[in-house]
C-alpha cells in the first residue's frame, strides 16, 4: 500500500499506520490514553500565545517518514518547528518527514518492545526527541539520539529545552 492509498483508506474504528508499505491497524486506544494525549496538546509553552514569536506548530496527525516503500506513522501528539512549517506550509495530506518532537502515550495493551521499536523509528527518521508517557506509572521518559533519560514523575519537570526552549512542564500536568 502507498501513502496515497492509506490517505483514502477507510480504517475506522482502527488507528492505522503504514510500515514499509504494509498496513498496520491498531486497536482503538482507551479513554485514559486519549485524555493524556489531549492534555499534552493543551500544555502551556507550545502554543503561539506562549511566546513573543511562534516556535512552531502542534500537530495531531500522521507523518510520512519514507517512500518506496512508504512509511506513515502517527504519534499521539507532536510538534514541528516553525522553520519547517514555513518551508512546507500545512500539508493537506501527511507531514513530510518526522516531527521535531513526538509524544507517545503507552496503553495497557502495548508491549515494551513495540514502544521501543516505534521510539527508535522516530529517532532514526529524524525526530529530535520522543517523549514516552506512561499513564499507569504516571511518568515520562525522553528519548533522543544519545539514548533515554531516566523516567521523571510527579513534580519533576519534563525538560525539552534543547529542542523546545522554555518548554519544561511538570510531569503531573500531563495527567491533569
N, CA and C of each residue as an Amber inpcrd file, in Angstrom:
protein
   528
   0.8550000  -1.1720000   0.0000000   0.0000000   0.0000000   0.0000000
   0.9000000   1.2350000   0.0000000   0.4290000   2.2910000  -0.6430000
   1.1800000   3.5470000  -0.6680000   0.5740000   4.5320000   0.3230000
   1.2960000   5.6200000   0.5830000   0.7840000   6.6680000   1.4690000
  -0.5120000   7.2570000   0.9150000  -0.5880000   7.4490000  -0.4030000
  -1.8070000   7.9980000  -1.0060000  -2.9810000   7.0440000  -0.8350000
  -2.7430000   5.7500000  -0.9630000  -3.8100000   4.7710000  -0.7490000
  -4.2530000   4.7760000   0.7060000  -3.3220000   4.9140000   1.6160000
  -3.6730000   4.9930000   3.0360000  -4.5330000   6.2170000   3.3130000
  -4.2080000   7.3230000   2.6800000  -4.9650000   8.5560000   2.8660000
  -6.4290000   8.3590000   2.4700000  -6.6730000   7.5440000   1.4700000
  -8.0450000   7.2790000   1.0130000  -8.6910000   6.0980000   1.7310000
  -7.9080000   5.3120000   2.4540000  -8.3860000   4.0830000   3.0960000
  -9.3010000   4.3990000   4.2700000 -10.4690000   3.7980000   4.2950000
 -11.3930000   3.9580000   5.4210000 -11.0370000   2.8940000   6.4540000
 -10.4360000   3.3000000   7.5520000  -9.9230000   2.3580000   8.5380000
 -10.6080000   2.4710000   9.8910000 -11.7540000   3.1270000   9.9540000
 -12.4680000   3.2310000  11.2300000 -12.9150000   1.8480000  11.6560000
 -12.9490000   1.4960000  12.9180000 -12.6210000   2.2850000  14.0980000
 -11.1550000   2.1740000  14.5000000 -10.3290000   1.5890000  13.6410000
  -8.9370000   1.3610000  13.9880000  -8.0510000   2.5360000  13.5930000
  -7.0280000   2.7750000  14.4130000  -5.9480000   3.6710000  14.0100000
  -5.0380000   2.8580000  13.1250000  -4.5650000   3.4360000  12.0660000
  -3.6940000   2.6650000  11.1880000  -2.4480000   3.4570000  10.8430000
  -1.4000000   2.7120000  10.5720000  -0.1320000   3.2590000  10.1140000
   0.3310000   2.3990000   8.9580000   1.2700000   2.9100000   8.2250000
   1.8340000   2.1870000   7.1020000   3.3160000   2.0010000   7.4030000
   3.7600000   0.7620000   7.4540000   5.1590000   0.4830000   7.7600000
   5.7460000  -0.3170000   6.6060000   6.6700000   0.3270000   5.8910000
   7.2980000  -0.2830000   4.7120000   6.2530000  -0.8360000   3.7440000
   5.2080000  -0.0470000   3.5050000   4.1740000  -0.4280000   2.5580000
   3.1290000  -1.3860000   3.0800000   3.2220000  -1.7600000   4.3500000
   2.2810000  -2.7170000   4.9410000   1.3600000  -1.9920000   5.9130000
   0.0390000  -2.1720000   5.7260000  -0.9460000  -1.5480000   6.6000000
  -0.9360000  -2.2430000   7.9590000  -0.8090000  -1.4420000   9.0150000
  -0.8440000  -1.9640000  10.3730000  -1.9860000  -1.2600000  11.0940000
  -2.9900000  -2.0370000  11.4920000  -4.1290000  -1.4720000  12.2150000
  -3.9730000  -1.7790000  13.6930000  -4.2330000  -0.7540000  14.5070000
  -4.0980000  -0.8970000  15.9480000  -5.4650000  -0.7550000  16.5890000
  -5.6400000  -1.4410000  17.6860000  -6.8970000  -1.3230000  18.4120000
  -7.1000000   0.1210000  18.8590000  -8.3450000   0.5630000  18.9490000
  -8.5760000   1.9270000  19.4520000  -8.0030000   2.0670000  20.8630000
  -7.4210000   3.2130000  21.1360000  -6.8460000   3.4750000  22.4570000
  -7.9680000   3.6730000  23.4690000  -7.6710000   3.4390000  24.7300000
  -8.6570000   3.6160000  25.7860000  -8.8500000   5.0780000  26.1560000
  -9.7910000   5.2980000  27.0470000 -10.1450000   6.6590000  27.4580000
  -8.9700000   7.3770000  28.1240000  -8.2570000   6.6960000  29.0270000
  -7.1310000   7.3400000  29.7170000  -6.0620000   7.7560000  28.7070000
  -5.7710000   6.8980000  27.7700000  -4.8050000   7.2050000  26.7130000
  -5.2220000   8.4790000  25.9840000  -6.4710000   8.5580000  25.5710000
  -6.9700000   9.7250000  24.8490000  -6.9340000  10.9920000  25.6730000
  -7.2850000  10.8910000  26.9480000  -7.2640000  12.0700000  27.8160000
  -5.8510000  12.5980000  28.0060000  -4.8840000  11.7020000  28.1720000
  -3.4900000  12.1320000  28.3480000  -2.9730000  12.7680000  27.0580000
  -3.2700000  12.1620000  25.9080000  -2.8320000  12.7410000  24.6280000
  -3.4300000  14.1300000  24.4350000  -4.7070000  14.2970000  24.7750000
  -5.3480000  15.6120000  24.6480000  -4.7190000  16.6150000  25.6070000
  -4.3740000  16.1770000  26.7990000  -3.7490000  17.0710000  27.7800000
  -2.3780000  17.5390000  27.2890000  -1.6380000  16.6630000  26.6540000
  -0.3230000  17.0470000  26.1110000  -0.4990000  18.1810000  25.1140000
  -1.5120000  18.0900000  24.2620000  -1.7540000  19.1220000  23.2510000
  -2.1270000  20.4670000  23.8720000  -2.6120000  20.4380000  25.1050000
  -3.0120000  21.6780000  25.7810000  -1.9410000  22.2390000  26.7110000
  -0.7880000  21.5990000  26.7970000   0.2420000  22.0620000  27.7270000
   0.6810000  23.4820000  27.3960000   0.8040000  24.3380000  28.4210000
   1.3250000  25.6800000  28.1500000   2.7850000  25.6050000  27.7240000
   3.1460000  26.4630000  26.8160000   4.5260000  26.5170000  26.3590000
   4.6860000  26.1480000  24.9030000   3.7150000  25.4530000  24.3280000
   3.8230000  25.0540000  22.9300000   3.0980000  26.0060000  21.9890000
   2.0480000  26.6200000  22.4650000   1.2250000  27.4470000  21.5940000
   1.8200000  28.8060000  21.3170000   1.3780000  29.4510000  20.2160000
   1.9010000  30.7660000  19.8530000   1.6180000  31.8240000  20.9120000
   0.5470000  31.6410000  21.6870000   0.2240000  32.6120000  22.7240000
   1.2320000  32.5930000  23.8730000   2.0710000  31.5640000  23.9240000
   3.0530000  31.4380000  24.9990000   4.3920000  32.0790000  24.6720000
   4.5410000  32.6070000  23.4670000   5.8260000  33.1510000  23.0390000
   5.6230000  34.4280000  22.2370000   6.5710000  35.3340000  22.3390000
   6.5040000  36.5530000  21.5300000   6.5520000  36.1800000  20.0510000
   7.3620000  35.1990000  19.7260000   7.4510000  34.6720000  18.3590000
   7.0300000  33.2070000  18.4060000   6.1720000  32.7640000  17.4880000
   5.7810000  31.3420000  17.4880000   7.0000000  30.4480000  17.2820000
   6.9930000  29.3000000  17.9520000   8.0870000  28.3380000  17.8380000
   7.8080000  27.2990000  16.7680000   6.5400000  27.0790000  16.4770000
   6.1960000  26.0350000  15.5240000   4.7320000  25.6970000  15.6110000
   4.4060000  24.4550000  15.3080000   3.0270000  24.0210000  15.2080000
   2.8280000  22.7220000  15.9700000   1.8270000  22.7100000  16.8870000
   1.4050000  21.4490000  17.4910000   0.7070000  20.6650000  16.3920000
   0.9400000  19.3770000  16.3530000   0.3490000  18.5690000  15.2910000
  -0.2830000  17.3160000  15.8790000  -1.5050000  17.0550000  15.4870000
  -2.1270000  15.7640000  15.7360000  -2.4110000  15.2270000  14.3430000
  -1.6020000  14.3210000  13.8910000  -1.7430000  13.8170000  12.5330000
  -0.6670000  12.7980000  12.2420000  -0.5130000  12.4990000  10.9660000
   0.4370000  11.4780000  10.5540000   1.5870000  12.0960000   9.7730000
   2.7110000  11.4000000   9.8020000   3.9330000  11.8470000   9.1570000
   4.4090000  10.7770000   8.1800000   4.7390000  11.1950000   6.9670000
   5.3060000  10.2580000   6.0100000   6.8140000  10.2650000   6.2030000
   7.3190000   9.1690000   6.7390000   8.7310000   9.0670000   7.1020000
   9.5970000   8.5140000   5.9920000   9.0120000   7.7500000   5.0700000
   9.7920000   7.1380000   3.9980000   8.8970000   6.9020000   2.7870000
   9.5410000   6.7520000   1.6430000   8.8330000   6.4680000   0.4010000
   9.4590000   5.2700000  -0.2970000   8.6000000   4.5280000  -0.9680000
   9.0050000   3.4340000  -1.8510000   9.8830000   2.3890000  -1.1810000
   9.4070000   1.6120000  -0.2410000   8.0260000   1.5450000   0.2110000
   7.7240000   2.6490000   1.2280000   6.4560000   3.0280000   1.2670000
   6.0320000   4.1400000   2.1140000   5.8760000   3.7220000   3.5720000
   6.2630000   4.6550000   4.4550000   6.0340000   4.5010000   5.8880000
   5.3520000   5.7660000   6.3740000   4.1970000   5.5820000   7.0020000
   3.4210000   6.6830000   7.5720000   3.1050000   6.3020000   9.0050000
   3.5440000   7.1470000   9.9520000   3.3290000   6.8560000  11.3740000
   2.5900000   8.0130000  12.0220000   1.9620000   7.7220000  13.1530000
   1.1630000   8.7240000  13.8510000   1.5080000   8.7330000  15.3340000
   2.1760000   9.7890000  15.8110000   2.3820000   9.9010000  17.2580000
   1.0650000  10.3500000  17.9050000   0.9950000  10.2500000  19.2060000
  -0.2120000  10.7010000  19.9070000  -0.3030000  12.2180000  19.9300000
   0.8190000  12.8860000  19.9300000   0.9070000  14.3440000  19.8150000
   2.3060000  14.6390000  19.3020000   2.4850000  15.8070000  18.6970000
   3.8070000  16.1300000  18.1660000   3.9470000  17.6210000  17.9670000
   5.1630000  18.0120000  17.6260000   5.4900000  19.4150000  17.4120000
   6.4320000  19.5090000  16.2240000   6.1580000  20.4650000  15.3340000
   7.0090000  20.7320000  14.1780000   7.5110000  22.1710000  14.2970000
   8.8320000  22.3570000  14.1830000   9.4520000  23.6720000  14.3340000
   8.9720000  24.6420000  13.2600000   8.9430000  25.9190000  13.6200000
   8.4330000  26.9780000  12.7570000   9.1110000  27.0080000  11.3910000
  10.4340000  26.8800000  11.3520000  11.1190000  26.9500000  10.0560000
  10.6620000  25.8450000   9.1100000  10.3330000  24.6920000   9.6540000
   9.8220000  23.6030000   8.8110000   8.4050000  23.8990000   8.3470000
   7.5780000  24.4640000   9.2330000   6.2050000  24.8230000   8.8550000
   6.2450000  25.8710000   7.7480000   7.1280000  26.8630000   7.9080000
   7.2370000  27.9080000   6.8970000   7.7500000  27.3540000   5.5620000
   8.6400000  26.3750000   5.6160000   9.2100000  25.8140000   4.3840000
   8.1940000  24.9950000   3.5940000   7.3260000  24.2620000   4.2950000
   6.3960000  23.3750000   3.5930000   4.9530000  23.8500000   3.6290000
   4.6300000  24.7420000   4.5820000   3.2260000  25.0810000   4.8030000
   2.5370000  23.9260000   5.5150000   1.2500000  24.0710000   5.7400000
   0.4780000  22.9990000   6.3750000  -0.0090000  22.0890000   5.2460000
   0.4620000  20.8460000   5.2100000   0.0790000  19.9700000   4.1100000
  -1.3680000  19.4990000   4.2170000  -1.9820000  19.2220000   3.0880000
  -3.3360000  18.6820000   3.1140000  -3.3040000  17.1800000   3.3760000
  -2.1770000  16.5570000   3.1050000  -2.0090000  15.1310000   3.3870000
  -1.1760000  14.9430000   4.6400000  -0.1820000  14.0880000   4.5330000
   0.6850000  13.8170000   5.6760000   1.8240000  14.8280000   5.7250000
   2.3340000  15.0750000   6.9470000   3.5140000  15.9240000   7.0850000
   4.6930000  15.1870000   6.4690000   5.5000000  15.8820000   5.6740000
   6.6940000  15.2310000   5.1230000   7.7890000  15.1400000   6.1880000
   8.3710000  13.9710000   6.3230000   9.4330000  13.7860000   7.3120000
   8.8800000  13.5950000   8.7130000   9.7840000  13.5970000   9.6670000
   9.4470000  13.3260000  11.0670000   9.1690000  14.6220000  11.8200000
   8.3780000  14.5540000  12.9080000   8.2090000  15.7400000  13.7410000
   9.4950000  16.0240000  14.5080000   9.6250000  17.2420000  15.0070000
  10.7880000  17.5520000  15.8510000  10.6570000  16.8780000  17.2060000
   9.4390000  16.8430000  17.7370000   9.1590000  16.1530000  18.9960000
   7.9250000  15.2810000  18.7860000   8.0120000  14.0250000  19.2050000
   6.8670000  13.1130000  19.1530000   6.5470000  12.6720000  20.5760000
   5.2710000  12.6600000  20.8940000   4.7980000  12.1610000  22.1900000
   4.0700000  10.8460000  21.9430000   4.4690000   9.8070000  22.6390000
   3.8060000   8.5130000  22.5630000   3.2520000   8.1810000  23.9470000
   1.9580000   7.9630000  24.0080000   1.2990000   7.5990000  25.2710000
   1.1090000   6.0910000  25.2510000   1.6670000   5.4070000  26.2440000
   1.5390000   3.9500000  26.2680000   0.1370000   3.5590000  26.7370000
  -0.3380000   2.4620000  26.1750000  -1.6490000   1.9120000  26.5170000
  -1.4480000   0.5870000  27.2350000  -2.4610000   0.1140000  27.9620000
  -2.3040000  -1.1510000  28.6870000  -1.9000000  -2.3250000  27.8000000
  -2.3470000  -2.3620000  26.5430000  -2.0310000  -3.4750000  25.6570000
  -0.6920000  -3.3590000  24.9500000  -0.0080000  -2.2250000  25.0920000
   1.2820000  -2.0450000  24.4130000   2.3470000  -2.9360000  25.0290000
   3.1370000  -3.5500000  24.1710000   4.2840000  -4.3230000  24.6460000
   5.5090000  -3.4200000  24.6280000   6.3860000  -3.6350000  25.5830000
   7.5800000  -2.8010000  25.7050000   8.3910000  -2.7650000  24.4140000
   8.5390000  -3.9140000  23.7700000   9.3020000  -3.9840000  22.5290000
   8.6830000  -3.1560000  21.4200000   7.3450000  -3.0950000  21.3710000
   6.6600000  -2.2840000  20.3590000   6.9330000  -0.8050000  20.5800000
   6.8660000  -0.3670000  21.8320000   7.1230000   1.0410000  22.1570000
   8.5690000   1.3900000  21.8370000   9.5010000   0.5060000  22.1970000
  10.9170000   0.7530000  21.9070000  11.1660000   0.8210000  20.4060000
  10.5260000  -0.0640000  19.6350000  10.7120000  -0.0670000  18.1810000
  10.1550000   1.2170000  17.5680000   8.9940000   1.6540000  18.0250000
   8.4150000   2.8790000  17.4740000   9.2680000   4.0900000  17.8530000
   9.7620000   4.1120000  19.0780000  10.6350000   5.2030000  19.5180000
  11.8950000   5.2470000  18.6670000  12.5000000   4.0950000  18.4410000
  13.7020000   4.0080000  17.6010000  13.4060000   4.4920000  16.1740000
  12.2430000   4.0990000  15.6430000  11.8650000   4.5110000  14.2840000
  11.7380000   6.0290000  14.1900000  11.1390000   6.6620000  15.2020000
  11.0320000   8.1310000  15.1970000  12.4160000   8.7670000  15.1850000
  13.2970000   8.3010000  16.0550000  14.6440000   8.8760000  16.1560000
  15.4050000   8.6690000  14.8460000  15.3360000   7.4720000  14.2780000
  16.0440000   7.1870000  13.0180000  15.4960000   8.0360000  11.8710000
  14.2170000   8.4220000  11.9370000  13.6140000   9.2350000  10.8840000
  13.9410000  10.7170000  11.0440000  14.5580000  11.0960000  12.1800000
  14.9650000  12.4830000  12.3720000  14.2760000  13.2270000  13.4890000
  13.3910000  12.5720000  14.2210000  12.7640000  13.2180000  15.3700000
  13.8410000  13.5050000  16.4050000  13.8440000  14.7310000  16.9190000
  14.9040000  15.1400000  17.8500000  14.6700000  14.6250000  19.2630000
  13.4080000  14.4640000  19.6500000  13.0790000  13.9330000  20.9800000
  11.7530000  13.1920000  20.9030000  11.7080000  12.0280000  21.5290000
  10.4750000  11.2570000  21.6580000  10.1870000  11.1490000  23.1470000
   9.0100000  11.5980000  23.5380000   8.6120000  11.5220000  24.9380000
   7.6140000  10.3870000  25.0740000   7.9950000   9.3550000  25.8320000
   7.0970000   8.2320000  26.0880000   6.4400000   8.4810000  27.4400000
   5.1190000   8.6140000  27.4130000   4.3400000   8.9230000  28.6090000
   3.6170000   7.6570000  29.0460000   3.7720000   7.2890000  30.3090000
   3.1420000   6.0870000  30.8470000   2.0750000   6.4930000  31.8630000
   0.7930000   6.4930000  31.4810000  -0.2670000   6.9080000  32.4050000
  -0.3990000   6.0120000  33.6290000  -0.1010000   4.7220000  33.4970000
  -0.2280000   3.8230000  34.6560000   0.8070000   4.1480000  35.7220000
   2.0290000   4.4410000  35.2970000   3.0880000   4.7730000  36.2540000
   3.1630000   6.2720000  36.5180000   2.4090000   7.0350000  35.7180000
   2.3770000   8.4930000  35.8260000   3.7910000   9.0740000  35.7280000
   4.5180000   8.5990000  34.6750000   5.8550000   9.1330000  34.4430000
   6.0830000   9.3290000  32.9520000   7.2240000   9.9100000  32.6190000
   7.5790000  10.1560000  31.2280000   9.0860000   9.9920000  31.0690000
   9.4890000   9.5110000  29.8960000  10.8960000   9.3130000  29.5720000
  11.1760000   9.9970000  28.2470000  12.2670000  10.7530000  28.1830000
  12.6570000  11.4320000  26.9510000  13.7340000  10.5990000  26.2630000
  13.5010000  10.2920000  24.9800000  14.4530000   9.5430000  24.1710000
  15.0180000  10.4710000  23.1020000  16.3080000  10.3540000  22.8690000
  16.9620000  11.1400000  21.8280000  18.0500000  10.3030000  21.1810000
  18.8190000  10.9160000  20.3130000  19.8980000  10.1810000  19.6280000
  20.9070000   9.6080000  20.6220000  21.1020000  10.2770000  21.7490000
  22.0640000   9.8180000  22.7450000  21.5080000   8.8100000  23.7320000
  20.2760000   8.3750000  23.5620000  19.6750000   7.4210000  24.4870000
  18.5010000   8.0400000  25.2100000  18.1440000   7.4430000  26.3380000
  16.9750000   7.8670000  27.1030000  17.3840000   8.4410000  28.4450000
  16.5950000   9.4000000  28.9200000  16.7790000   9.9240000  30.2700000
  16.1030000   8.9660000  31.2400000  16.4540000   9.0160000  32.5070000
  15.6730000   8.2560000  33.4810000  14.2420000   8.8080000  33.5030000
  13.2660000   7.9650000  33.8150000  11.8870000   8.4640000  33.8860000
  11.7540000   9.5770000  34.9210000  10.9010000  10.5600000  34.6020000
  10.5880000  11.6270000  35.5510000   9.1160000  11.5190000  35.9000000
   8.7790000  11.9450000  37.1270000   7.4050000  11.7990000  37.6020000
   7.0720000  12.9060000  38.5870000   5.7910000  12.9900000  38.9220000
   5.3300000  13.9120000  39.9510000   5.6150000  15.3610000  39.6250000
   6.2830000  16.0510000  40.5670000   6.5800000  17.4780000  40.4170000
   7.8420000  17.7280000  39.5930000   8.5070000  16.6580000  39.1220000
   9.6870000  16.8370000  38.2790000   9.2600000  17.4190000  36.9310000
  10.2010000  18.1140000  36.3130000   9.9120000  18.7500000  35.0260000
  10.3910000  17.8850000  33.8630000   9.6130000  17.9290000  32.8060000
   9.9430000  17.2660000  31.5530000  10.7610000  18.2730000  30.7480000
  12.0660000  18.1290000  30.7610000  12.9560000  19.1430000  30.1960000
  13.2630000  18.8720000  28.7260000  12.6160000  19.6470000  27.8550000
  12.8610000  19.5640000  26.4160000  13.4770000  20.8600000  25.9010000
  14.1690000  21.5600000  26.7810000  14.6880000  22.8910000  26.4600000
  15.6220000  22.8910000  25.2480000  16.3710000  21.8110000  25.0420000
  17.2890000  21.7830000  23.8920000  16.5490000  21.6800000  22.5580000
  15.3090000  21.2120000  22.5650000  14.5030000  21.1130000  21.3450000
  13.4290000  22.1970000  21.3220000  12.8010000  22.4230000  22.4620000
  11.7420000  23.4240000  22.6120000  12.1270000  24.3750000  23.7400000
  12.8690000  25.4360000  23.4480000  13.3230000  26.3470000  24.5050000
  12.1610000  26.8580000  25.3530000  12.3430000  26.7260000  26.6640000
  11.3300000  27.1980000  27.5980000  10.2170000  26.2060000  27.8790000
  10.2170000  25.0660000  27.2270000   9.1700000  24.0710000  27.4360000
   9.6540000  23.0320000  28.4290000   9.1400000  23.0970000  29.6420000
   9.5280000  22.1460000  30.6930000   8.3510000  21.9660000  31.6410000
   7.2630000  21.3200000  31.1770000   6.0910000  21.1520000  32.0360000
   6.3410000  20.1860000  33.1870000   5.6110000  20.3750000  34.2540000
   5.6250000  19.4440000  35.3770000   4.9430000  18.1560000  34.9120000
   5.5350000  17.0260000  35.2130000   5.0130000  15.7460000  34.7240000
   3.5660000  15.5170000  35.1750000   3.2340000  15.8720000  36.4160000
   1.8490000  15.6880000  36.8720000   0.8510000  16.4220000  35.9710000
   1.2960000  17.5130000  35.2980000   0.4010000  18.2560000  34.4160000
   0.0140000  17.4590000  33.1740000   0.7790000  16.4170000  32.8490000
   0.4130000  15.5530000  31.7210000  -0.8420000  14.7610000  32.0240000
  -1.1300000  14.6040000  33.3080000  -2.2340000  13.7390000  33.7260000
  -3.3750000  14.5240000  34.3660000  -3.3340000  15.8620000  34.2630000
  -4.3580000  16.7140000  34.9170000  -5.7060000  16.5520000  34.2600000
